[in-house]
Amino acid sequence: MKRREFLKVTGAGLAASTAVAAPAIAQSSPEVRWRLAASWPKALDTLYGGCEYFCKRVADATDNKFQIQPFASGEIVPGLQVLDAVSNGTVEMGNTALYYYWGKNPAFTFGTSLPFGLNTRAHISWLLFGGGTEMLNDLLKEYNALGIPTGSTGAQMGGWFRKEIKSMEDFKGLKFRVGGFAGTIIAKVGGVPQQIAGGDIYPALEKGTIDAAEWVGPYDDEKLGFVKVAKYYYYPGWWEGTGQGHNVINRDKWNALPKHYQSVIEMASRDTFTWVTGKYDYVNPPALKRLLVAGAILKPFPQEVLEACYNAANEIYADLSKTNPHFNKMYTSLSAFRNESLAWMQVAELSYDSFMMRMRTRT
């Protein structure tokens, strides 16, 4: 075949294949519009900001073909009803803390933080490699949903108290805003737990409707203004050695997505974990200093209080493990990993951090 004839034939062939391929590519990357309902007010620019970051990552990765619009708490549904909205299809997905739904099943607490459970690094390890995500999704399947870990707050503070906590007697009758399953432990030691969405905590604390409240940590607590109405700032937040958030997605909507769109959501969720957790670790230290200047009185929980709550928690876990298969399976798995993780963290992380703290005090 002569060169000119060959070019004509191959050129025609390429044109034909391109004409066929273009519609196929377009068909595999359809225009998709979703809504995301968040449990966070817009004022929390790390938690809600993580939702905005996630949505932008999805849009950028799909050339704006797949767009997800975030909505703050209360714009579509209240912050504590996000899972319900996803389950019934009101929205395609949400961003929330799974322990908000412990009333549906106490095992949901493993998605966010089991009191006296894991720290942030150990928890994401358990979720991704220890079977935690698979076990949570087995539970979420009952609600026509699935979950993907997103950002974590890191270890949280113990909250803001209008009066000093000196012993367990000070917990008797204490009306304490606390998230998720930890309220059952507070109740067992004599407190009165209150689960209130983030945007409603300040007025309740200001009016005396509640006596104390925990939220996240210095950066978010400063934004919500708690130091103005309660001075005693306690640590550690033993109910949240981490504060893991999740993207929860309606299963029918998920199954209808092209596989590469599913992969984009998974990728963007993991990017968001890094963004949210990294930001909290950067902004919390200076925020704590500002709160102390503003009048916060930083106090550790007394050892008596920590041990009483720890013992109460273990009693509750033992009872639930006898009656709740989901809880028993996750608790058995997490406990085994916690024992190994603590030993490793003590050898490596704790020894390093302790040395650096000693050196810091000398300079």
N, C-alpha and C positions, 0 to 999 in steps of 0.2 A: 504494500500500500504506500502510495506517495505521501510525503510529509504533510502537504496541504490537506489531502483527503483525511489523513489520520487526525489532524487537529479539528477538522469539521465534525468528525464522528465523535471524538472524545468530548469536544465542547458541547455538542448536543446532549450527550449522555450526562455530563455534569449538570447542565441546566435542568434536565428532567429530574435528576435525583434531588436537586435543591428544591424544585417545585413540590416534590412529594414530601421532603423532610420538613420544610418550614411549617406546614400545617400540623404535622405530628408533634413538633416541639411546642408549638403554641397550645396544642390540645393538652399536653402533659404539664403545662404551667398555666393553669387557668387563673382568672381573676377571682380572688377569694377575699371576702370581707368578714371579719369576726369582731366581736366585742369582748372585752376583758373587764370583769367586775372585780375591783380590789377591796380588801378589808381595811385599807388605809386612807386617811385623809390626805389631801394634797400637801398640807403643811409638813408632812413627814417626807422630806425630799430624798431620803435614802430608801425607805420601803416603797413609797409610791414612785419615787424616781427610778427605782429598779424596774418597775412595771413599764415606765416610759422607755427606759433603755432597752428592755426586752423587745418591745414592739418595734422600735427603730431597727434593731438588729435583724428581726424577721423581714421587715420591709427592704432593708439594704441588701440582704442576701438573696432576695427574690426579684430584684429590680422593680420593687413596688407592686408586684403581682399579688402578693399575699400581705394584706394590711390588717393589723389588729389595733383597734382603738381602745385605749384604757379609760376606765371610769373609776373615780374615787368612791370611797365608802359613802353610801347614801344617794349617789347619783342615779343608780338603777335599783339597787337593793341595799339594805343596811349591811354594815360590815360583817356582822355575825351570821349572815344568811347567804354568803357567797356559794358555799357547797350546794345548798338547795337550789339556787338559781342555775348552777351548772347542771345539776342532776335532772331538773325538769326542762332544760333547754331554753330557759329565759335568756341566757347568754351561752356562748360557745365555750368560754373558759373563764377562770378567775385566778386571782393570786391571793393566798390566804395562809393562815396558820391552822394546820389540821387539828390541833388540840382544842380549837374553838368548838369542835363538834363531838367532844368527848361524851356529851349527853346522849348522842346517838349510839356511840360505842366507845368505851374507855380506851380501846386500843388505838384510837386516833391520836392519842397523846404521843405515841412513838414517832409520829411524823414530824412533830415540832421539837419536843424535848420531854423525856421522862424525868420527873424530879429525882435528883441524885443519880442521874444517868450518865450521859457522855458529854465531853466537851465538843467544840465545833469540829475539830479535825477528826476525832474519833467517830463522831456521828455521821459525817458525810462519807467516811470510809465504810461504816456499817451499811449505810443506805446503798452505796454503789457496789460494794464488793461482798458484803455480808448477808445479802438477801433481804435487806430491809425494805427496799423499794418494791420488790416482788410481793412481799407479805402485805405491805400497805395497799398495793394495787389489787390484791385479792380481796381486801376489805372494801376498797373503793368500788369494785365491780358491783357490789350490792346497791350502789347509788348511781349506777350508770356513768361512772367517772373513772379517770385514771390520774395519777399524780406524777409530776417530775420535780425534783428538788430545784429550788432557785436560791436566792440569797439567804445567808444566815447573819444574825445580829452579833454572833459571838456570845460569850458568857454575859449574862445580864446582871443588873444591879438588883438589890433586895427591896427597893422601893422607898417611898416617901411616907413618913409617919408624923402625925401631929403631936404625938407624945413619945417619950423615950421608952424603948423596950429593954427592961432590965432582967426579966425572968418570964417564965411561961405564964405567970399570973396576968401579965400585961396583954396576953393574947385572948384572954377570956372575954367573949362578947365583942372583940374587935371587928369592926366592919371593914373588910380589906378587899379592895379591888385586886384580883389576881386572875391571870389568864389560864383557861384550860383546866386540866385535871388536878393541878395543884390545890384547887379549892377544896377537894375532898380531904386532903391532908390538913389544910387549915381548919376545916370543920371538925376533924377528929381531935385536934388539940384545943378546941374550944373557941376558935374564931368563927366569924360569919362571912364566908366568901361572897364576893360580888363579881360577876363577869360583865364588864361594861366596855363598849367599843372605845377606841382611843380618843376620838373627838369629844366624848361625853364625860371623860374622867375629871377634868379640871373643875367644871361647875359642881360636880358631886362632892369633890374634896373641899371646894371653897365653901359650899353651903353646910358642910358637916354631915351630909347624907352618908358619907363614908369617912372612916377614921384614918385610912392609909390606902396607898395605891402603888402598884408597881407598873412600869410600862416596859422600857427597854434598857436604856443606858443614858449616860450624860448628854449626848448630842440631841437625841429625841426628847428627853425629859426637859432639857432647857427650852426647846421650842414650845413645849406644851405648858411651860410656866409653873411647874409644880413647886418650885422653890419659894414662890410667893405665898403659898398657902400651907405648906408643911416643911419644916426645917430639917428634920432628922432624916438623913439619907443613909440607908443601910446596905450592907453587902455581906456575903455574896447572895445572889439570887439562886438559891439552891434548887429551885424548881426549873431553872433554865441554865444549865451549863452551856447550852447553845440555844438559839432561837431560830430554828430552821423554817423557812417559808417554802411553799409549794405552788407551782402552777397546777391547777386542777382543770381537767378538760373533759367535756362531754364525750362519752365513748362513741356515740353514733357519729358525731361531727369529726372525731379523730379518725375513725375508720373510713370516712368519706374522703379524706385528704389524700393526694398523691404521696407516695412514699418519700419523695425528696422534700416535700413540705413538712412531713413528720420529722424528718432528720433536721430540718432547719429549726423547728421548735425545740428539739432536744439540744442542739448546738447553742441556740440563743439562751436557753434556760441555764446551761452550764456557764456561759459567759456572764450571765447575770449574777450567778453565785459569786464569781470572782469580784465583780464590780461592787456588789452590795457589801460583802464581807470585808473587802479591802478598804472601802470607804469608811465603814464603821471603825475599823482599827486606826484609821488616820484621824478621824474627827473627834473621837471620844476623849482622848487625853487633854486637848486644850479646852474642851467643853467642861470637863470635870474641874479644871482650874477656875474657870469663869463662875461655875456654880458655887465653889467655895468662897470666892470673893463676894458673891451675891448673898452669902449668909448660910449656905448649906452646912450642916454639921454631919460630917462623915463618921459613921459608926459601924463596927462589925457586929453581926448578930452574936449574942452570948453563946458560948459553947453549949450551955444547957438547952437553949432553944434549938440549935442545929441538931443536937442528938435526939431530942424529943420528936422533932419532925421527921428525922431519918428513921427512927423506930416505927413511928406511925405509918410512914410510907411503906415500909417493908411488910407490915401487917396487912395493909390494903392490897398490896401486890400479891401476897400469898392467897388471900381470899378470892381475888379476881381470877387468878390462874386456875382455880378449881372450877370456875363456872363459865369462863369466857375463853373459847378456843383460840380466837384471834389474839387476845391478850397473852395467853399462856405461851403461844408459839413465839411471839415477838419478844416477850420478857425473857424466855429461856435463851433465845439467840443473843439478845443484847447483853444480858448479864454475863454470859460466857466471854463475849468479846470485850466487855468493860474490864474484866479481870486481867486479860492479857494486855489490853491497851494501857491500863494504869501502870502496870509493871514497866512497860516500855517507856511511857512518858516520864516516869520517875528516873529511869536510867539516863535518858537523853535530854528531854525538854526541861524537866524540873531542875535537874542539876545545873544545866546551863543558865537558865533564868535566875536561879538562886545565886549563882556566882556573880552574874552581871549586876544583880541588885546590891550585893555586898560591895562590889567595886564602885558602883554608882554613889554609895553613901560616903566613900572615901574621897571623892573628887568634888 
